[in-house]
Amino acid sequence: MTDDGAEGPDTLAAYSDTDAHMTRDDASDRVVCHVDMDCFYASCERLRRPDLAGEPVVVGMGYEPDATVGAVATASYEARAFGVESAMPISEALELLPRRADPDDPDAPDPAETGRYLPVDLDFYEDVASDVKAVLRDCADTIREVSVDEAYLDVTDRTAWDVAGGGDPSDAAPPPSAAAGPAEARTLAEGYARHVKSRIEREAGVPASVGVAPNMSTAKVASDADKPDGLVVVPPGEVASFLAPLPTAEIHGVGPVTERTLAEMGIETAGDLAAADPDELGEALGDRGRELYRRARGDDDRAVTPRGSRRASRGSRRCRRPRTRTGSGRRSGRWRPTSPAGPASAGVCTGPSGSRRSSRRSR
């Protein structure tokens, strides 16, 4: 990631790698999941300390009485309600959300206005992340690990965009989608993604948000659209309409600096960006401008290619803002398999032997 919060040259270079591209027809059939763990460090702490559930949790350094410098690594959504943000100086966080004190102290602040501050424990977080990755490797043949708490999965060979239940969709009203996003009918892809989510929570003990779409950049946006613990499905043919009303900052690769530049050009939404002159965008932003133009239009034919590194494994600690569930957001109901024909139709992901991993929630 760059200082702008956007992608670095190595990530954008994937667009120019013809070996990593697919034909447009192939891309329309693809099913890509973007799995993004919710406030991962805080979720890990709650895994081993259930008493932290519902509490404002701040994971970071420098909050001890004798410390002078430190920063927030992750703030739970409850802590974010007080204004605490990832990467914020710990001194500022403590002003917004004082540390929980001894309740017997007569000078202690109101416990309802305080938070639980905890030190960073990377070894434990990476241990939990290994459980998450084991589930993902069972559920997809191709995985691109972006960081300790984020990955892309190509599950095209495991499921499909077909309506759940099979048969001719015109014969009867198809089952409605239970996910957020533009999907109206429940698809096999939705069921498969829901099963991936449930396996992560059951076997690793931490929640994840998942976006499902025909391409990587849209799946990335979708996973962030209904946090926390969300599932957003964007079927083929709905990508452009899903992206159009979103602010440009939601497009993967647009950071604060790029957002300001686009605003100065009169471009406020992804729809504005998709309708802009790509040559003008290129003049203002270079190659990045043309790539962002394509992303805003839902034009992303990159194949999910495996990647993972030590540098990436410790790279991501952010906690995305929760999304308001209104309009087309649908969170009720749970998809049930309608056919025993295998993982693609039943929404069940297994390893090569067909076995499921046992839960390791207790630590």
N, C-alpha and C positions, 0 to 999 in steps of 0.2 A: 504494500500500500504506500502511496505517496503522502507527503505532508498535507495535501489537499483532501485526503480521505478517499482518493480515487485509486484506480489500479496503476501499478507500475508498468514499465516497458515490457517486462517479461510476460505479464498477463495479456496486455493488449497485443503482443506479438502473436498470440494464438490465432488472432483473426487473419493474419497474413500467411499462416502456415497452411498451405493447400492440402497437405497430407492429413490435417486435423479437421478438414471441412467435409460436409456431406452434401449430397444433392438436395435440392429443395423438396423433392418428393419424399426422399428418405426422412428428412428432418420433420416433415409434417406428421409422420407416424411415430416419431420418437416420444418416449415418456421419460422426462428428466425430473428427478426430485432434488431439491436443495434442502438439506437438513441443517438447521441452525439451532443449537442448544440455547435455552433461555437462561440468561444471567448465570452462565455455567459455573463460575467459582462459587457464587452464593448457593446455587442448587447443590453443589457438591458438599458444602458445609451443612446444608439442611439434611442431606442424606445421612450423615453420621451424627447429626444433632437434631432430631425431630422436633425438639422444643423451639427451634428457630422458625418453624412454619408460621407464616403470617407476620413475622417480625421484620422491621426494617433492618437489613443486613448490609454491612459495608465491609468488603474485603480489601485490605490495603496495608500500607506501612506508614509509620510515623505518628500514630495516634497515641502512643504511650506518653505518660506525663513528662518524661525527660527527653523526648524526641523533638527535633526542630524542623526536620524535613521529611516529607512523605507525600504519597498520592493515593487516590482511590483506584484500585484495580477493577473492581466490579461493585455495583450498587444494585440491590434487589429492587423490584418494582415498588415495593413499599417505601424503600429509602428514596427512590426517585421522586415520590410524591412530595418529599420535603425539599426537592431541588438538588439533591446529590447526584452527581454525574460521574461516569467513568473518566479517569485521567484528571479529575479535579484535585487541586492541592488539598491535602488532608485537613489543613487548618481551616479552609473554607467549608469543608464538609462538616467539621465539628461545630462550626458556628450555626450552620443550618440544621444540623441534627446532632445534638450533644450525645456523648457516649453514655450508655446505661450505667448508673451508679448504684451503690449499695442502697437498697430500699429503706434501710434503717437510718440512713443519713438524713437528718432533718432539712439539710440544705440541698438535697438531691432534687433535680428537676423532675417534673411529672413524667413517669415512665412512658406514658402514651406519646410523649414528645421526644423520645430518645431512641437511639438505635444500638444495635449490637455490632461492635467493631471486632474484626477477626484478622489475624495475620495470613498472608499468602502461604499456601502449602502446595507448591507445584507438583511435588512427587505424588501426593494424594490425587490431585486433579488429573494428572496424566494416567494414574491407575484407573480412575473412573472412565476417562476418555478411551482407554484400551477396551473396556467393556462395551462402550458405545460402538467403537470401530469394529469389534467382533460381530455385533449385530448387523452393521452395515455390510460387512463382507459376506455375511450369510445371505443378505437380501439383494445383492446386486453383483453382477459380473464385472462391472467397470465402475470404479470409484475414484474421484478426484478429491483428495484431502486438502483442504485449503488451510486449516489451522486446527488447533486442539478441539475446537467446538463447532466446526463447520465442514460440510462436505457435499459434493454433487454425486448423485447416483444416476447412472443410465440403466433403467429397468425395462427397456423396450422388449427384451427377450423374456421377461417375467410376467408382463401384463400388457394391457392395451387400452385404447380409448373407447372400446366398445361399451355400450350401455349394459349395466349389470342385469343379469337374468337371461340374456340372450334373446333370440327371436327377432322378429321384425319390429322395430320401434314404432312403426305406424299402426300395428295391430292393437295396441293399448297404450295408455299413458305410461311412460317409463317411470321408474321409481325416482323421486326427487333427490337431488344432491343434499347431503347433510353437511357439506363443507362450506366455508365462506368462499367468496369469489363469484365469477360470472357463470359457473357451471349450473345448468338447470337440472340435467338428468344425472343420476348416479352412474359413474363409470367404473369399470374394473380397475382403472388406474387409481381412482379415489380409494377404493377398498384396499388396494395394495399399500398405498401410502399410509392409510390409517393403521394398517397392521404393523408397518415399520415403526410408526410412532409408539404404538402400544408395546411393542417388543423392547424398544429403548427404555421406556419407563419401567417396564416389568423387570428387565434383566440388568439394566445399569442403574435404575433408580432415580433418574433425572428426566425432567421434561424437555421436549423439543418442539419447535415449530417447523412445519414442512410446507414447502411450496412445490406444486406439481404443474408442469407446463411442457410444451413441445421443445423448448430450448433452455439453455443455461441462464441467460440473463433474465428472462421472464420468471423462471423458477426462483431465482435469487430475490427478485422483487416480491414475488408471491409469499415467500417464507416470512417476509418482514411485514406483511400487510395485515396480520391478525394476531400479533403477539400479545401475551404469551400463550404457549400451548395451543397454537393455531394450526389449522390445515386449510390451505387455499388452493383451489384447483382451477387452472386456466386451460380449457381444452383448445385444440386447434380451431382456428376461425374466430376465437374470442380474444386473442392476444392484444391486437391493436386497440380494441375498445376497452379492455381492462387497463391498459397503460395510459390511455389518452388523458383522463382527468387527474392523474397523479402529478404532484409538483415535481419539477426536474430533479430535486434532491433525492427522490426515490429511485431514479434510474441508476443502475449499478455503474459506478465509475464517475458519478458527479459528486464532487466534494464542495466545500464552501466557496473556494475560489472560483471554480467552474460555474457554480450556481450564480454567483454575482455577475460573472461575465455574461452568462446567458440572460440574466435579468436586464442587464444594460442593453441587450439586443432586443428586448421586448418578449423574451421567451420565458414563460412562467411555468408551463405544464409540459408533460411529455407529448401531448397532442400538438402544442406549439412547436416543440422540437421536431416532431415528425413532419410537420408542414413547412419547416424552415428550408432555406436554400442551402444545400450541403456544401456548395462552394464557399458561401459566406461563413459557414461554420468552420470550414477548413482554414480560411484566412484568419479567423479569430482564435482557433484552438488547435490548429495543425491537424495531424492525423486523428487525434483524439476526437475532434469535432465531428468528423465523418463517421467514426465508429459509434459515437453517442447518437448520431442521427439514425443509424441503422438499428441500434438497440431500441430507441423510442418507437420505431415502426414495427418492432417485434421481429426484426430480420437478424437472426443469429444462427448461423449454420455450423457453429463449432461443435465438434464431437467432444464428448466427455473423455478426457485422456487422463490416465493415472498420474498422480503426482502426490508426493509426500516427502517431507524433509524435517530434520531436527529444528530448523529455523521456523518452519510453519507450525510445528507442534506446540510452540509456546507463544504463538503470535497473536491470538485474538482473545480479548478480555471484555469486549464491549457488551452492553446490555441494551437492547433496542427498546424503544418506547412502546408501551402497550397500545394496541389499536382499539378504537371504538367500534364495537360491533353493531352496525346499523345497516339499514337498507337491505342489500342482498345477502348479508352475513347470516349463515345458518350453522349453528353449532349443535342443535339438538339431534338426537337419534344416533344410532351406531349401525354401521354397515354390517350385514351378516352375509356370509358366503351363500351363494345360491346354487353352486355346482361343485361337486367334488373333483372336478377335472384337473386340479393341480394348482400351483401357486398363481398362475396368471389369472385364473377365474375365481379362486377361493380366497385370494388375498393373504396367503400364507407363505412366508419366506423361510426356507430351510437351507442348511448347509449342504455340501456335496453328499453327505450320508443321509440327508433327510431328517436329521435330528435337530431338536431345538436346544439352545443353551439353557442351563438351569439358572435360576435367579441368584444374583450375588448382591442383593440389596443389603444384607447384614454384613457389617464390616467391623 
